[in-house]
Amino acid sequence: MSPTSESLEMLKHIRQQAQASSATNAPVENVEIVVGMGTVGIAAGARQTLHAILSYIEKNKLENICVRQTGNLGIDSFEPVVLVLVPHQERVTYVKVTPEIADLIMEKHVQHGEVVREYVNKE
């Protein structure tokens, strides 16, 4: 190994350690967030909810999070609906998710692993 490649490997190792120890930038690994964007969801404010989620991720420089949109999730009276999928955990369906609730979900559930029970679909 050349001195340059050793230095690069050392820098990569330091970066990985820093990321692992940083509480603010250490979301649960490979989280998937799905926002219902059917016509009922959009009418109920799903666009604003999606925007809040994306803004939170950008503002907090979160990584390993995939945000995607889907159509109607079949629970129209509870729109906007957001699903949070964390590897090796049960899927959580949040209902009536306003931008403020989205921020709370991102902080508590996605960043710290604590399900925000008062907004979980109970049906």
N, C-alpha and C positions, 0 to 999 in steps of 0.2 A: 504494500500500500504506500502510495506517495504521501508526503506531508500534507499536500492540498486535500487529497481524498480523506485523510485522517481528520483534518480540521472540519471538513464538511460533515463527516459522520458524527463528530463531537457536537457540532452545532445542531444537527438534527436531533441528537439525543437530548441536549439541553432544552430545545424547543418542546419536545414531547413531554419532558418532565414538567416544564412550566405550564403547559396546557393541562396536564393531569392534575396539578395542584391548585389551579386557579378555580376557586369556587364560583365566581361570577360567569366564567366562560366554560363551565363543565356541565352541559346539559346531559340528561340521560342519553346514552349512546343510541344513535340511529332512530330517532323518534320520527314517526310519520303523523302528520296532522292533515285531516281531510275535512274540508268545508263543503257543506251541501249548498250548491249553487243552482238548484232548480228554480223555476219561476217563483214559487212560493217563498223559497229561501231568500231570493233576491228582493222580493217585495217586502220581506220582513227585516231586511237590513244586512244580509249576508255579505254584500260587497264591503260594507264598512267593517264588518267583523274580520273578513279576510285581510283587509288593509291594515287593521290593528295588529293582527298576528305577524304579518310581514314586517311592519314597522318595528315591532318589539324585537324580532330576530335581528334586524339590521342595527337598531339602536344599542342592543346589548351584545352585538358581535357573536351571536350564537352559531355553532356549527353542528353538523351531523343531524340536521333537521330537514325533512322533506315535507313541503307543504304542497298539497294538491287539491284540486277542485273536483267535485263529482256532481251528478245531477240530484234529483230528488231522492232523499233517504227514506221516504215513506212515513214520516211523522210530521206532517204539515203543520199541525197545531202547535208544534214545539220549535218551529224555525226561529232563528237560524240555528242549525245543528252543526256541531263540531265533534269529530271523532279524534281521539288521541290514542295512537298505537305505539306501545313501547315493547321492544322485544322481550319475550318471556313473561309478559304480564297480560292481564285481561284487557281487552279493548274497552275504553271508556267513552261513552256517548254523552256529550254535554248538550243541553238544550237551552233555547232562548238566550243565546250568547250575544250579548251586546259588545261593542268594542271595549268597554270597561271590564266586563267579565272575561273577555279574551285576554286582556293584560294580566288579570288575576290567575287565570289558568296557565298562562305562559310562565309566570313567576313561580307559582306554587307547584304545579304538576310537572311541567316540562323541565324547569330548572332544578327543582328540589324534590321531585318524586312524590309529592303529597297531593292526592286526588282532592279536588274541590267538591266535596259531596253535595253541597246545596244546589249545584247546577247539573248534577248527573241525572240522566233519564232513569226514572225508577220503574218504568214499565218493561 
